[in-house]
Amino acid sequence: MNHQLSREPSVRKSFDADLVVHGAGRVPDIEDLNLASAKVETEKRGIKVNEYMQSVSNPTIYAAGDAAASGGPPLTPVAGYEGRMVAENLLKGNHLKAQYVAIPTVAFTIPPLASVGMSENSARERKLKFRTNRDITSSWYSSRRVAEDCSGFKVLIEEGSDRIFGAHLLGPHAEEVINLFALAMRSEVRATVLRDALLAYPTISSDLRRSSLHVVVYAGLASMGIEHSSSRTSWALRTSLEFQNGSISPTGSTVHSDIMGELQQRTTRH
């Protein structure tokens, strides 16, 4: 499917599907707080805050996590980060500003789908100069040891600086390896540093090095010989659901669908 489902209370519709995954996410639980009486401005995503997580209309109020309409994604680690920042600013005065850099996200499907940074489409729209490392990894140890026939990666590397600004992984333990990519991106570690690193093998984290090699550069997955089950890929596509702005996107987020779309295009030919 390549359409969105939106809520229309007056219209009843039915759809046939192999699997339904509810990925509605969270909404701020602030309706019963009577914030208007304290002159605290709110919006759909929560309390309006500035870069210090302070209410824009009442400086004595701070908010974090799902209650705050901040620039961060609604994720548990982001809420913890904002909460610690609020505590620091309350106790020591406003001195910490929110920095949402290289935050990884994971769809815990089978296999997992993980992403951090920009998608290839976003990078092209910004006219960035970069090269793309990508490969199907079903023959790698990390996939073969669990008989996973649907796995791959895409890593975006900036020309000149050699820094990674996007990584998208599909396969066993992608939820763990993506954290290493996030750390490398936040620390501005060059791809060549990862390429030359000596990592323990056989381990899942050793895939980090192989994903950063310069020798695998393709114009698209269609140029590669891919042999794996299209049904597994379709299953991952169906279960990569994301709730955005009141509607569910069956193909997931822009970043996630970036790699999954190419996998689907190739596997539909088999």
VENFENWO-V303542 format. One record per residue. RES is the residue in one small letter. D_CENTER is the distance of its C-alpha to the mean C-alpha in whole Angstrom. Layout:
<<RES D_CENTER> <RES D_CENTER>>
//
This chain:
<<m 21> <n 19> <h 20> <q 19> <l 21> <s 22> <r 25> <e 28> <p 31> <s 34> <v 32> <r 32> <k 30> <s 30> <f 27> <d 28> <a 25> <d 25> <l 22> <v 21> <v 18> <h 18> <g 14> <a 16> <g 14> <r 17> <v 19> <p 21> <d 24> <i 27> <e 29> <d 32> <l 32> <n 34> <l 32> <a 34> <s 37> <a 36> <k 35> <v 31> <e 29> <t 26> <e 24> <k 22> <r 19> <g 22> <i 24> <k 24> <v 24> <n 24> <e 22> <y 24> <m 23> <q 26> <s 28> <v 29> <s 32> <n 33> <p 32> <t 33> <i 30> <y 27> <a 24> <a 20> <g 17> <d 18> <a 21> <a 20> <a 19> <s 17> <g 15> <g 12> <p 10> <p 11> <l 10> <t 13> <p 13> <v 13> <a 16> <g 18> <y 17> <e 19> <g 21> <r 23> <m 23> <v 25> <a 27> <e 28> <n 28> <l 31> <l 33> <k 33> <g 32> <n 30> <h 28> <l 25> <k 22> <a 19> <q 16> <y 13> <v 12> <a 9> <i 7> <p 5> <t 3> <v 6> <a 8> <f 11> <t 13> <i 16> <p 15> <p 11> <l 8> <a 6> <s 4> <v 5> <g 7> <m 9> <s 9> <e 13> <n 14> <s 13> <a 15> <r 18> <e 18> <r 19> <k 21> <l 20> <k 22> <f 20> <r 20> <t 18> <n 18> <r 17> <d 19> <i 19> <t 20> <s 21> <s 24> <w 23> <y 24> <s 21> <s 21> <r 25> <r 26> <v 24> <a 25> <e 21> <d 22> <c 19> <s 16> <g 15> <f 13> <k 13> <v 13> <l 14> <i 17> <e 19> <e 23> <g 25> <s 23> <d 21> <r 18> <i 15> <f 13> <g 10> <a 9> <h 8> <l 10> <l 12> <g 14> <p 16> <h 15> <a 11> <e 10> <e 13> <v 13> <i 9> <n 11> <l 14> <f 12> <a 10> <l 14> <a 16> <m 14> <r 15> <s 18> <e 18> <v 20> <r 21> <a 20> <t 24> <v 24> <l 21> <r 23> <d 26> <a 25> <l 27> <l 25> <a 27> <y 27> <p 26> <t 23> <i 19> <s 19> <s 21> <d 19> <l 17> <r 20> <r 21> <s 17> <s 19> <l 22> <h 23> <v 25> <v 23> <v 22> <y 23> <a 23> <g 21> <l 21> <a 24> <s 26> <m 25> <g 27> <i 25> <e 26> <h 24> <s 24> <s 23> <s 23> <r 21> <t 18> <s 19> <w 19> <a 15> <l 15> <r 17> <t 15> <s 11> <l 12> <e 11> <f 13> <q 13> <n 17> <g 19> <s 18> <i 16> <s 14> <p 15> <t 13> <g 10> <s 8> <t 9> <v 6> <h 7> <s 10> <d 11> <i 12> <m 13> <g 15> <e 17> <l 17> <q 19> <q 21> <r 22> <t 23> <t 25> <r 27> <h 28>>
//
